[in-house]
Amino acid sequence: MGQGDAGNRTARNWGRLVSLGAGICAGVLLLPSVHVWFSAAGVRWLYVLLVSYLVAVGLTPLIRELAVRIGAVDHPSPRKIHQTATPLLGGVVVYLAFLIAVLANAGGMVDPLIVTEGMLGVLIGGTVLFLVGFWDDLREVSASTKLLVQIAASGIVIWSGKLLTFFPHGAVGDTLNAFLTVLWIVGITNAFNFLDGMDGLATGLAIIIAFFMGVIAFQTDQPVLGWVAVALVGAGLGFLPYNFRARAPATIFLGDAGSTFLGFTLACLAVKGNWADGKPIVSVSTPILIFGILIYDMVHMTVERIYTGKVKTLKQYLDYVGKDHMHHRLEQALGSRTDAVLMIFLLSITLGLAGVVLRSASAVDALFLLLQATIIVVVVSILERRGRGA
């Protein structure tokens, strides 16, 4: 047996021990009496966080081994930046950790609180996207097919009774609101998928975005949204150490199943939330700031590809794969992938903090916060221009 084989066997054994320990702890938390104790103590959010975190920690080594055995591995290629074959199916970990935590906290799929809040539509739509993404990680699915599924999943959310309300109620207004809802959900879902191009980037952004959405949800007395956001935070934190290592490559990727599920679920939470009572401008601006990095990258990339003639049709846009996203340019400018990822995290935290403060700001203060966010975007654009050698 070679030294490398011995090292791999040792790593697998340690992984199995971690899975066993985390599984036992998660099993204890799932006991009804333990759930009741957390609820009585008024810390259901902590219960959800611990369950999702421990399930993710326990499942990741096992799913990683499974991915290798069934050949769900992402191999290096000229259009990708990783240099070693890396297992996919990290999305299975995140999805199961999230779902188990939510259902354990809710008491089951028929919990009236979940149903009345329209969360069932989000869970169904997210599950549909997860399954399609899972199949894409095993066998390639065309971009057009995935887009149609995303639109259908958005329709499920609208059918469950939640949509954006920019326009007044009526035939025309409701149609426009439905269109904007689909545009938002599909846009954020794909923006998240596009940013899943460096180790830990999509996972870390999901944690940051879910954290700020959870903070505001609890501040505005929307506990169901808060618990769902916390479940995403815990699942991400449990998976992140395997997906983002400063001095070594990731040991497992989210895959399409993970990135699309996370993007879709977070986008739906923004649609479902009431982010500022009586302040329409603030209610719109708050999620825009929290999702600012995703929106900026999607808009910037789309405009440039169309302006430079890289894409001329919708099919070309859907099929186009390039290294012109925010993280690619920041890597070129900073000379380090880790630094690029950490900088994007810091930018996202900055915008998220502005979103939290904006919720209780006056109209003038809100304008100044939005101006600050605009200046940040301009600074990043200047840095990116340096990254591409402009």
LUMKOL-916203 format. One record per residue (C-alpha): x, y, z; residue number from 1. Coordinates in pm, 1 decimal. Layout:
BEGIN
xx,yy,zz,rolo
X,Y,Z,NUM
...
// end
This chain:
BEGIN
xx,yy,zz,rolo
0.0,0.0,0.0,1
139.2,339.6,-96.4,2
168.6,638.2,135.2,3
-106.0,819.6,-57.2,4
-347.1,526.9,-20.1,5
-278.0,512.4,353.1,6
-344.0,884.7,384.3,7
-671.3,855.1,196.0,8
-781.9,566.4,415.4,9
-697.3,766.5,729.5,10
-895.4,1064.3,599.4,11
-1194.6,840.3,524.0,12
-1179.9,687.7,871.7,13
-1168.9,1030.2,1035.3,14
-1456.1,1140.4,816.2,15
-1664.1,844.7,927.1,16
-1589.5,917.8,1293.2,17
-1697.0,1279.1,1245.1,18
-2014.0,1161.4,1072.8,19
-2089.0,920.0,1356.9,20
-2034.5,1180.4,1628.3,21
-2237.9,1448.5,1452.0,22
-2511.2,1196.1,1371.8,23
-2543.4,1092.4,1737.2,24
-2567.8,1455.6,1848.7,25
-2824.7,1533.3,1579.8,26
-3023.3,1224.5,1682.3,27
-3039.1,1348.1,2042.0,28
-3163.7,1689.1,1925.0,29
-3436.2,1523.5,1718.5,30
-3589.7,1364.1,2028.7,31
-3933.2,1523.9,2090.0,32
-3847.3,1608.6,2452.0,33
-3537.1,1800.8,2344.1,34
-3736.7,1997.0,2087.5,35
-3994.2,2083.0,2354.0,36
-3720.0,2203.8,2588.6,37
-3574.5,2441.9,2326.8,38
-3923.1,2570.2,2243.0,39
-4006.4,2630.5,2608.5,40
-3678.6,2817.7,2651.8,41
-3771.0,3046.9,2362.3,42
-3470.5,2951.2,2150.3,43
-3621.7,2756.1,1862.2,44
-3382.1,2938.6,1631.5,45
-3088.4,2779.4,1817.4,46
-3250.3,2436.8,1784.5,47
-3288.8,2480.9,1408.2,48
-2929.8,2606.7,1378.1,49
-2782.1,2312.5,1572.0,50
-2984.9,2049.1,1388.5,51
-2901.6,2179.8,1040.1,52
-2535.3,2229.8,1133.2,53
-2486.6,1883.4,1281.4,54
-2670.2,1707.3,999.1,55
-2451.4,1888.3,743.7,56
-2131.9,1803.9,933.7,57
-2235.4,1439.7,963.1,58
-2353.6,1392.8,606.2,59
-2073.0,1564.6,415.2,60
-1803.3,1293.3,450.0,61
-2057.7,1023.2,361.8,62
-2196.8,1205.5,59.3,63
-1843.5,1281.9,-54.5,64
-1759.3,911.6,-56.1,65
-2085.7,833.0,-235.0,66
-2013.2,1091.5,-504.8,67
-1676.9,930.9,-577.0,68
-1825.3,582.6,-594.5,69
-2102.4,673.2,-838.7,70
-1876.9,896.8,-1050.1,71
-2037.2,1231.2,-959.9,72
-1705.7,1410.5,-989.0,73
-1620.5,1745.5,-1146.6,74
-1306.2,1704.6,-1358.1,75
-1071.3,1990.8,-1451.0,76
-1116.3,2153.2,-1793.2,77
-1006.1,2474.2,-1969.2,78
-1332.0,2649.4,-1874.2,79
-1291.9,2564.7,-1503.2,80
-1042.9,2694.1,-1249.4,81
-996.9,2392.1,-1020.1,82
-698.8,2168.1,-1088.2,83
-806.0,1838.7,-931.0,84
-1107.3,1611.1,-972.0,85
-1354.5,1704.2,-698.6,86
-1669.4,1522.4,-583.9,87
-2001.5,1694.7,-645.4,88
-2332.6,1637.8,-461.4,89
-2263.4,1886.9,-183.5,90
-2611.3,2011.3,-264.1,91
-2749.3,1684.6,-125.0,92
-2590.9,1770.7,210.2,93
-2726.6,2125.0,219.7,94
-3074.2,2023.3,103.6,95
-3114.3,1737.8,352.5,96
-2969.7,1937.8,643.6,97
-3206.9,2224.7,566.4,98
-3511.6,2004.0,518.3,99
-3453.9,1793.8,831.8,100
-3406.9,2105.3,1046.1,101
-3718.5,2275.7,909.8,102
-3938.0,1968.5,947.3,103
-3802.7,1889.3,1293.2,104
-3884.1,2242.8,1405.1,105
-4221.9,2246.0,1232.2,106
-4336.9,1910.5,1360.1,107
-4400.1,1775.8,1009.4,108
-4511.9,1878.7,664.1,109
-4869.2,1944.3,785.4,110
-4770.8,2200.8,1045.2,111
-5032.6,2477.6,1007.2,112
-4776.4,2752.2,1059.0,113
-4576.8,2633.1,759.6,114
-4881.7,2590.9,536.1,115
-5046.0,2922.0,619.9,116
-4722.9,3106.9,556.1,117
-4706.5,2962.1,205.3,118
-4378.3,2790.6,286.2,119
-4502.4,2464.6,139.8,120
-4483.8,2616.0,-209.8,121
-4122.5,2719.2,-148.5,122
-4032.8,2370.8,-22.6,123
-4196.6,2204.3,-323.9,124
-4038.1,2442.4,-574.7,125
-3697.5,2412.2,-407.5,126
-3723.5,2033.7,-410.0,127
-3804.7,2031.8,-782.1,128
-3497.7,2243.7,-857.0,129
-3284.1,2030.2,-628.2,130
-3385.1,1712.6,-811.4,131
-3317.2,1863.6,-1153.7,132
-2984.0,1996.6,-1030.1,133
-2900.1,1656.8,-883.5,134
-2963.2,1495.0,-1220.2,135
-2751.7,1764.9,-1386.9,136
-2464.2,1675.6,-1153.6,137
-2493.8,1314.3,-1271.3,138
-2596.4,1369.3,-1634.8,139
-2586.2,1706.1,-1807.2,140
-2918.4,1890.8,-1840.8,141
-2952.1,2162.8,-2104.8,142
-2962.6,2524.9,-1990.9,143
-3298.6,2581.9,-2160.1,144
-3453.4,2286.8,-1974.6,145
-3325.2,2417.1,-1642.5,146
-3467.1,2761.9,-1719.9,147
-3811.7,2615.8,-1791.2,148
-3801.4,2421.5,-1464.4,149
-3702.1,2737.5,-1275.4,150
-3998.4,2923.0,-1425.5,151
-4230.5,2635.9,-1331.6,152
-4093.5,2631.9,-974.6,153
-4150.4,3007.4,-951.8,154
-4507.3,2945.2,-1063.3,155
-4553.1,2702.5,-773.7,156
-4448.6,2976.1,-530.7,157
-4693.6,3222.5,-689.0,158
-4966.2,2956.5,-677.2,159
-4902.4,2915.8,-303.4,160
-5008.1,3278.8,-261.1,161
-4686.0,3477.9,-250.2,162
-4570.4,3729.0,-509.7,163
-4423.2,4076.6,-532.9,164
-4677.6,4360.1,-515.3,165
-4531.9,4657.0,-697.3,166
-4848.5,4718.2,-896.1,167
-5207.5,4757.6,-768.4,168
-5443.9,4461.3,-764.9,169
-5618.9,4395.2,-1096.2,170
-5581.4,4194.6,-1415.9,171
-5292.1,4402.7,-1548.8,172
-5134.7,4469.4,-1210.1,173
-5144.3,4104.1,-1102.8,174
-4993.3,3995.3,-1434.3,175
-4707.4,4242.2,-1397.5,176
-4652.6,4139.4,-1035.4,177
-4637.6,3773.8,-1138.0,178
-4388.5,3855.7,-1414.6,179
-4164.4,4049.5,-1174.8,180
-4183.0,3767.6,-921.4,181
-4070.1,3511.6,-1178.4,182
-3797.4,3749.0,-1300.4,183
-3668.2,3799.4,-945.6,184
-3668.3,3431.9,-849.1,185
-3519.6,3306.0,-1176.3,186
-3266.6,3590.5,-1184.8,187
-3139.6,3533.9,-830.1,188
-3134.1,3155.9,-879.6,189
-2911.1,3188.6,-1184.8,190
-2698.6,3464.4,-1034.0,191
-2624.3,3231.8,-744.8,192
-2538.5,2949.5,-981.5,193
-2307.1,3178.2,-1179.8,194
-2116.9,3280.5,-865.9,195
-2055.2,2919.4,-768.7,196
-1720.2,2935.0,-943.1,197
-1468.4,2940.8,-657.7,198
-1426.4,2729.3,-347.5,199
-1668.4,2834.7,-76.5,200
-1800.5,3141.2,-257.7,201
-2163.4,3037.6,-308.8,202
-2182.1,2864.5,29.7,203
-2042.3,3166.6,212.4,204
-2271.2,3409.1,32.8,205
-2570.7,3190.7,118.2,206
-2472.9,3202.1,486.2,207
-2431.3,3581.5,481.9,208
-2754.0,3652.0,292.7,209
-2956.4,3407.8,503.3,210
-2811.2,3558.1,822.1,211
-2921.1,3912.1,739.9,212
-3260.8,3796.6,619.4,213
-3302.0,3603.4,942.5,214
-3206.9,3905.6,1152.9,215
-3465.3,4124.9,983.6,216
-3728.6,3848.3,990.4,217
-3701.8,3817.6,1368.4,218
-3692.6,4196.6,1409.1,219
-4018.0,4226.1,1210.6,220
-4192.6,3939.9,1393.5,221
-4176.5,3690.2,1106.7,222
-4051.8,3380.8,1295.2,223
-4122.7,3127.9,1018.7,224
-3900.7,3316.7,774.8,225
-3642.3,3351.4,1049.3,226
-3634.5,2978.6,1121.5,227
-3602.3,2894.1,752.7,228
-3317.0,3144.1,717.0,229
-3143.9,2996.8,1024.2,230
-3177.2,2646.6,875.8,231
-2990.6,2769.4,567.2,232
-2722.5,2929.9,784.8,233
-2667.0,2610.1,982.5,234
-2654.9,2389.2,673.6,235
-2404.8,2624.8,513.1,236
-2184.0,2645.8,822.4,237
-2171.7,2267.8,852.6,238
-2076.0,2225.6,487.7,239
-1838.5,2524.6,450.8,240
-1523.2,2371.4,610.8,241
-1526.1,2099.8,344.2,242
-1596.1,2348.2,63.9,243
-1361.1,2633.5,156.1,244
-1006.8,2578.5,278.6,245
-763.0,2869.3,266.1,246
-451.5,2663.5,191.0,247
-598.4,2364.3,11.9,248
-861.8,2295.8,-254.3,249
-1219.6,2210.3,-164.2,250
-1290.4,1844.6,-93.0,251
-1646.9,1865.8,-229.4,252
-1847.9,2108.6,-443.8,253
-2206.8,2224.0,-404.8,254
-2287.9,2121.7,-758.6,255
-2583.6,2252.8,-953.9,256
-2823.5,2091.3,-706.6,257
-2685.6,2299.0,-421.1,258
-2635.0,2634.8,-589.9,259
-2977.1,2645.6,-758.6,260
-3156.9,2523.9,-445.8,261
-2988.6,2787.4,-228.5,262
-3046.5,3068.7,-477.5,263
-3410.7,2973.7,-530.0,264
-3490.3,2940.0,-158.8,265
-3324.6,3268.6,-65.5,266
-3499.8,3450.4,-350.4,267
-3836.1,3310.4,-234.6,268
-3774.1,3425.5,122.4,269
-3724.8,3778.1,-9.1,270
-4058.7,3753.7,-192.3,271
-4240.2,3619.7,113.1,272
-4102.4,3870.0,362.6,273
-4252.7,4199.1,474.2,274
-3934.8,4399.1,515.4,275
-4065.5,4742.0,620.8,276
-4426.6,4817.2,716.8,277
-4552.9,5136.3,557.0,278
-4227.7,5210.1,376.6,279
-4250.6,5076.1,20.4,280
-3914.2,5217.0,-89.5,281
-3736.4,5070.1,211.9,282
-3919.4,4737.5,169.1,283
-3783.7,4711.7,-185.7,284
-3436.8,4845.7,-110.5,285
-3364.2,4617.2,185.8,286
-3355.5,4286.0,-6.3,287
-3181.3,4457.4,-298.5,288
-2897.6,4556.0,-66.0,289
-2879.2,4212.8,98.5,290
-2867.6,4046.1,-244.1,291
-2653.0,4328.3,-383.6,292
-2350.9,4117.8,-484.4,293
-2564.2,3872.4,-680.6,294
-2758.9,4149.1,-854.8,295
-2445.7,4344.5,-938.9,296
-2265.6,4046.9,-1091.1,297
-2569.6,3937.5,-1293.5,298
-2641.1,4285.4,-1432.2,299
-2277.4,4372.7,-1496.3,300
-2204.1,4042.9,-1669.7,301
-2522.1,4052.7,-1880.1,302
-2472.6,4409.7,-2001.0,303
-2108.8,4351.6,-2090.4,304
-2173.0,4027.1,-2279.7,305
-2447.6,4190.2,-2484.0,306
-2252.9,4514.3,-2538.3,307
-1937.4,4333.2,-2653.9,308
-2134.6,4098.2,-2879.6,309
-2037.0,3782.9,-2692.1,310
-2402.8,3678.8,-2689.9,311
-2668.7,3779.8,-2942.2,312
-2956.4,3542.3,-2866.8,313
-3119.4,3403.3,-2553.3,314
-2986.0,3056.2,-2632.1,315
-2631.5,3191.5,-2663.5,316
-2675.9,3370.8,-2331.6,317
-2797.2,3056.6,-2156.3,318
-2519.7,2839.0,-2299.0,319
-2234.7,3090.0,-2263.0,320
-1965.2,2997.3,-2010.9,321
-1690.0,3248.9,-1946.8,322
-1446.9,3370.8,-1685.2,323
-1585.5,3723.1,-1675.1,324
-1768.0,3713.8,-1343.6,325
-1688.8,3926.0,-1041.3,326
-1480.9,3659.4,-866.8,327
-1268.4,3595.8,-1177.7,328
-1183.2,3964.7,-1215.2,329
-1111.2,4014.4,-848.2,330
-877.7,3715.3,-857.5,331
-686.5,3877.7,-1141.3,332
-673.0,4209.5,-957.8,333
-577.3,4068.8,-616.3,334
-365.5,3777.7,-735.8,335
-535.5,3530.7,-501.9,336
-855.4,3327.9,-517.3,337
-884.9,3319.6,-140.1,338
-849.3,3696.7,-119.1,339
-1109.7,3739.8,-394.4,340
-1359.5,3520.8,-207.9,341
-1295.1,3693.5,124.5,342
-1333.3,4036.2,-35.5,343
-1669.8,3938.3,-183.2,344
-1776.0,3815.1,160.5,345
-1678.8,4149.2,315.9,346
-1861.9,4343.3,45.9,347
-2173.2,4132.1,99.4,348
-2155.9,4186.3,476.7,349
-2119.4,4561.1,422.6,350
-2428.3,4573.4,201.4,351
-2618.1,4347.5,441.7,352
-2543.0,4577.3,734.3,353
-2669.3,4869.7,527.8,354
-2986.8,4673.0,456.9,355
-3048.6,4615.4,827.4,356
-2992.1,4981.8,913.7,357
-3202.1,5094.0,616.9,358
-3510.4,4919.5,754.1,359
-3548.6,5172.4,1035.9,360
-3398.4,5473.5,859.2,361
-3573.6,5793.0,761.9,362
-3620.8,5878.1,395.5,363
-3310.6,6100.8,390.5,364
-3099.8,5844.1,574.6,365
-3221.4,5576.4,334.8,366
-3104.1,5782.5,38.5,367
-2760.4,5822.2,194.4,368
-2735.1,5446.6,255.9,369
-2831.4,5375.2,-103.1,370
-2575.1,5631.6,-218.3,371
-2314.2,5455.3,-6.9,372
-2402.9,5122.3,-170.4,373
-2373.5,5283.5,-514.1,374
-2026.7,5417.5,-430.2,375
-1921.3,5069.3,-318.4,376
-2038.5,4928.4,-651.5,377
-1841.5,5194.7,-839.3,378
-1525.8,5116.1,-640.6,379
-1564.9,4744.4,-716.4,380
-1618.2,4824.4,-1086.9,381
-1291.1,5022.2,-1094.6,382
-1108.6,4732.9,-928.5,383
-1260.9,4486.9,-1172.9,384
-1148.6,4697.7,-1469.4,385
-795.8,4662.5,-1337.9,386
-854.9,4289.2,-1308.2,387
-935.0,4255.3,-1676.1,388
-650.1,4480.4,-1776.7,389
-864.4,4773.8,-1893.6,390
// end
